[in-house]
Amino acid sequence: MTAPALTGALVACPGLGCAACGAGLAAEQAAAGVWAWVHAAARPPGCPGVVVPAVRVVYLCHLDPPYRHARHYLGSADDLPRRLHRHAIGRGARLLAVAVAAGSHLVLARLWVGDRDDEQRRKRAHNAPRACPLCTPYPARPQRPATVQGVLALAGGAQ
């Protein structure tokens, strides 16, 4: 299995905004083992730079390739970039330390604003694979049937 792209992917954090301008924030892997907060879209004019409010986030890491039975890790952090860096260098959660030592790559897959109680609730739900957009990409919204002059076009011809 090939290593995933390390840089450029933004993972938005719904509900988290820049304290300076209010624009949405995302996390980006800047290099191997280095993550940073960035604006989810282009930086708004007049914003001096990303100012992350003091808030705890719950994060989902996808392991590529999986380590034995483990494909995901769910955690929470006050300082997400620092926490992810610690995971990447083999400190922090034991599962991630042995997975990284065995050659797995950590891919930040999803973020939520939340505390330890939210993290534990998500862990008890056992739905990490369904919450991971890398494992279960969200299906495209179903398209409405095409209309022709106000009449629904039927597949297979007219009835």
N, C-alpha and C positions, 0 to 999 in steps of 0.2 A: 504494500500500500504506500502511496506517495505521501509526502508531508503536505499538509494543507498550506494554503497561502498565508504567510505570516502577517502581512501588512495590508492596510487599506480597508479592511472590513469594519464598518461601523455597527455597533450594537446599541440601539436606542434604549433609553430608560424612560418609559412612559411615566409622566408625572413629575419628572425631575427637570428643573429649569435652572439656567444660569442665574446666579444671584445678582449679576450686574445688569443684564438686559431682559431676563425672563425667557429667552429662547430655549428650546429643548436641548437636552444634553445626550451624548452618546459616549461609549467607550470605544477606543480604537487600539489595536495592537500596532505599536509603532515599530517594533523590532522584536526579535526573538526574546521572550521573557520581559518585555517592556510594554506596559499599557499606559494610556493617558486619557483623560477626559477631554472631549472636544464638543463643539457645537454640532448638533445633529444635521444641520443644514449650514449654508454659508453664514459666517459670522455677521450679525446685523451691523449696519453702520452705527458708529458711535460706541459700540461695546469695546471696552478696553482689553478684553480677553476673557477666557473662561474663568468664572468664579463659581466653584462648586459649593452649594450650601452644605452645612454640617448635617448630613442625613445618612442613615444606614441603608444599604441596598442588599438585596438577596440576588445571588448570581448563580447561573447554571453553566458549568464547564462541560464540554463534550470532549471525550478522550478519543484521539485518532492515532493509531488504531486502538480499539478497546483493550483494556488490561484485564485479562482473564474474563471474569463475569462483569466487570465494571465498564460501563460506557459513559457514565455521567457522574458529576459531583455537584452537589448543591450546598452552597455556603452563604454566609452573610459577612459584611465588612463595613467598617466606618470609612476606611481609606482603600477603595477598590484597587487602584493601580498598585499600591504597595502590597496588598494581600496577594494579588495575582502574581506579582514578581516573586514573592516568597514561595508561592506554590511552584513556580517555574524553576527555581533554584534548589528545590527539594526540601524546603522548610514549610512548616504549617501542617496540613493534613497528611497523615501517614499514607493514605491511599494514593494521593497525588504524588507523593515523594517516590513511592515504589513504581508507579506507572511511568513517571518521567524517567526514572533510572532504567526502566525496561524499554524505553524508546517511544513512548506515547507522547503526543503533542497535546497541549492544552489549547482548546479553542473556546473562547468566551462565546456562548450561544444565546444567552438571554439575561435580561436584568429586570428587576422590579424594585420599587421603593418599598422597604419593609424592614422589620426588626427581626430579632431571633425567634419571636413567636411565629412570625410569618414563615420563616425558614423551616421551623419544626412542623408547622401545619402542612407545608408543601412536601416535606419528607414523609410525613405520615400518610399522605395521599398516594405515594408511590407512583406518581405520574410524570417523572422526569422524561421518559421517552416521548410521551405525548406533548410535553411542553417544549421539547427541543426542536427548533426549526430546521436543524441539520438532519434529524432523523425522520421527522414527520413535517415536511414543508406544508404550510397552510395551502389548501387547495384554492385555486382561483375561484372568484365568485361566479356562481352559475349565471350564464348569460340569458337574458330574456329572449324568447323566440323572435325571430325576425318577422316583421310585419310588412305586408304589401298592401298599400292603400287601406289600412285599417283592418285587413283580414289576415289572420295568422297563416303563415306559410307552413304547410304540412309536409313532413318528410315523406317521400315516396309518391308525390303527385297529389292531385285533387281527389276528393272523395265523391 
